């Protein structure tokens, strides 16, 4: 649906985007990640038609958006990090005005009522936006992005300022929208990306560092790391010594139920039987034994700040 080809952007002599290439498919929720100053906002401004690239092109439904920006805007819903709200208007008034700006002339009130319901705004639709909490204002911003049934939705930090219950509601809404719409989600909440996105793009200093399925990306940094919870009258020093015959010990710390050990095998051999027997031999009780999975946060830190993932 959306194709970005050899995109470059410069402000005077300073180049901020370098040969970006990626695409979004119908029904995909794509996570767009990067630290501050990475080029995320500049990329989104180009995708929404607000900025023109120095070179390269963006195709939306096979049309160059620089040649037909109106076509893009008819099918685009955009929520910037700071929602474009007017505090002196009531919620329903504001959304009706946005619908008019978007050229929605048929069933306008039904369109407005639909997004009000979808975004959980029914109780506040007659209130002035200026009197709403930050969370409700964010909902109003999302509602205006959904007006007109857009095929492409670009969301920049959509859950900022929401309480946990509201975050879950908006997350469920985004997941539902992703069944029939293409969504580009830019957020600093990495756990949110793990829950919503199957694919991520990581950008830094204007260059794409990764563009792949989340599971594949996590496997790149995943170690065979196991977590043990050992209880009982265990001889901890002897246990550590015996485990090092086949394992490396990375962390040990005391908890209420006993001791947590994080270990990894020295070879590719299955260590489960060895670990169980070793714990029992040292008067321990193995309460838990499970692999520790890498998180997107670990990938992000290693890729952006340590340059360890390629």
Secondary structure, DSSP 8 states (H G I E B T S, - for coil): -EEEEEEEEEETTEEEEEEEEEEE-TT-EEEEE--TTSSHHHHHHHHTTSS--SEEEEEETTEETTT-HHHHHHTEEEE-SS----TTSBHHHHHHHHHHHTT--SSHHHHHHHHHHHTT-GGGTTSBGGGS-HHHHHHHHHHHHHTT--SEEEEESTTTT--HHHHHHHHHHHHHHTTTSEEEEE-S-HHHHHHH-SEEEEEETTEEEEEEEHHHHHHHH---EEEEEEESS--HHHHHHHHTTTEEEEEEEEETTEEEEEEEESSSS--HHHHHHHHHHTT-EEEEEEE----HHHHHHIIIII----
